[in-house]
Amino acid sequence: MNAPHSVPPRITAPEDEARQLDATDPGHRHLFHVPPADGGRYPEAAYLAGNSLGLQPRATREELLADLDAWRQFGVEGHLEAQRPWLPYHELLTEPAARLVGARPAETVVMNSLTVNLHLLMVSFYRPAGRRTRIVIEDSAFPSDSYAVRSQARFHGLDPDETVVRLRPRPGEDTLRTGDVTDYLATAGDRVALVLLGGVNYLTGELLDIPAITEAGRAAGAIVGWDLAHAAGNVPLHLHDWGVDFAAWCSYKYLNSGPGALAGAFVHERHLGDPTLPRFEGWWSTDAATRFEMTPVSRPPATVEAWQISNPPIFSMGPVRTSLELFDTVGMPALRERSLRLTGYLRRLLDEVSADRPLTVVTPRDPQRHGCQLSVRVAAGSAAELSKRLRHEHGVIADAREPDILRFAPVPLYSTYHDCWRVADALAATVAEVTR
Ligand SMILES: Cc1ncc(COP(=O)(O)O)c(C=O)c1O
C-alpha cells in the first residue's frame, strides 16, 4: 500500500473544504500584503512564518509616510507641532499595548528591542544575594535569552554554568510540563533569584501555564519574568492579574510591525516607584514634565517609563501604533477563537500526513497549551532542505530551526484554511511515505 508513488501523493482532505471554511471564517487577510509564491500552483505564498516575521499591514505605509512628511514639514518643531507630536508619541502606543498584554498603562511601555529590554529589566530584577543566585530558563530557550542570562550572571561575578539552570522535558517528552517547573521551584526555589521563561516556546510552540508558574516562582521567593516574543498577539495575556513581575516582547512577529520593530516592556505595579530598585537611566527616564528643566538629577515617574532611557525612534513607532490599532479593532478574544479553529484544522491535516511519514507534531495537543504555531520534527532528511523545497516547489513559506524542527504558524489575522491545506498537501508531496 505504501510503495513509492510515481505520482506525488495528495492528502485526502478536500481542497474545497478549505475554500469553504475560508468563505465562512475569512479573517482579515485583505488588510495585509501577502508575498507572491516562489513556486507551485498558486499566485500568493502560503505564509506560515508569522511566528518569525509578521506580514505588512496595508495601512502601515501611509501612516509611516505621514510621520516622514511631518519631519519634512516641521523640522525640529515636529516635536510639538506634528499631527502626532513626537515628544509624547510613545504614549499613543501605551494603552493599546497594555490592552494587548492585560496590563495597566502605567505598567507598559514600547521601547528598544527585546533582548535590550530583558537586560534593562534584569538590571532591576536579577539581584543575586547569598544562596539565592540561580536563574531558571528552559533548555530550549531562544539563544538570545541564554546568552543574556549567562552574561547577567557574569556581570554579577558569578559562574554562568553554575548559575543558569536549564529545565529539560522528561526523557521521551518534547515539552515541559507545568509540574516540571513548579516541582523544581518547590524543591530548589530558595536558590532561585529569577525565573525567566518563554510564554510560548519558540521551538516547540508550547504555551506554558504563565499564571501557575508565576505563582509558584513568587511563592518560592523568586522574581518571575517572561519573554513573550511568541506570546504577544498570539495568545490572550493577563500580566497584571497573573502577578507577573516583569515581561518583554518584540513586535516583529505576531505584532506585524516590521523587521527589528520596537519591543514592549511590562513591570508590575507593585514595583513601580520603588526607589530601592537599581535601574539604568537617561533623559527619558525622568518625569516628562521635568525633562527640559536640564537638571543634573532625574525625577523618575512611578511608571514603567522610568525604564526608558533615550528619546524614541518615531519612524519605528508608527508601524507598532498602526498594528496595535488592528488588534484593538479585531480584539484578542476573537483572534484566539479563530486561531484555535485554524490551528485545529492544520493539526487534523498534519495528523494525516504524519501518520505514514517521518514527521511528528511536537506541539502539545491540548489547546490550552499552544498558540497558533505547530512544530513538526523531521526524523529523516534535513528540515532546512525540506523548508526550501516547500517554498520553491509549493510556495509555502515556513521555517526550519536546528536541528530538526519545521515551524508552521497559521496567524489568525491573515492566514487561511487554504494556506493550511497547502502546507499539508506540500508535505505529502515532498516527504516520502515510510513503507511499512
Ligand atoms: C523567544 C525569543 N526571544 C528573544 C529573541 C531575540 O529578540 P531580539 O533580537 O529582538 O532581541 C527572539 C527572536 O526571534 C525570540 O524568538
The ligand as a Tripos MOL2 file, in Angstrom:
@<TRIPOS>MOLECULE
LIG
   16    16     1     0     0
SMALL
NO_CHARGES

@<TRIPOS>ATOM
      1 C1         11.8370   33.9460   22.1670 C.3       1 LIG1
      2 C2         12.7610   34.9940   21.6140 C.ar      1 LIG1
      3 N1         13.4950   35.7330   22.4560 N.ar      1 LIG1
      4 C3         14.3490   36.6580   22.0140 C.ar      1 LIG1
      5 C4         14.5130   36.8920   20.6610 C.ar      1 LIG1
      6 C5         15.5260   37.9070   20.2210 C.3       1 LIG1
      7 O1         14.9430   39.1230   20.0240 O.3       1 LIG1
      8 P1         15.6920   40.4620   19.6420 P.3       1 LIG1
      9 O2         16.6890   40.1680   18.5750 O.co2     1 LIG1
     10 O3         14.6010   41.3110   19.1170 O.co2     1 LIG1
     11 O4         16.3080   40.9930   20.8710 O.co2     1 LIG1
     12 C6         13.7570   36.1540   19.7450 C.ar      1 LIG1
     13 C7         13.9050   36.3760   18.2970 C.2       1 LIG1
     14 O5         13.2980   35.7570   17.4620 O.2       1 LIG1
     15 C8         12.8750   35.1770   20.2380 C.ar      1 LIG1
     16 O6         12.1610   34.3950   19.4040 O.3       1 LIG1
@<TRIPOS>BOND
     1     1     2 1
     2     2     3 ar
     3     2    15 ar
     4     3     4 ar
     5     4     5 ar
     6     5     6 1
     7     5    12 ar
     8     6     7 1
     9     7     8 1
    10     8     9 2
    11     8    10 1
    12     8    11 1
    13    12    13 1
    14    12    15 ar
    15    13    14 2
    16    15    16 1
@<TRIPOS>SUBSTRUCTURE
     1 LIG1         1 GROUP 0 **** ****
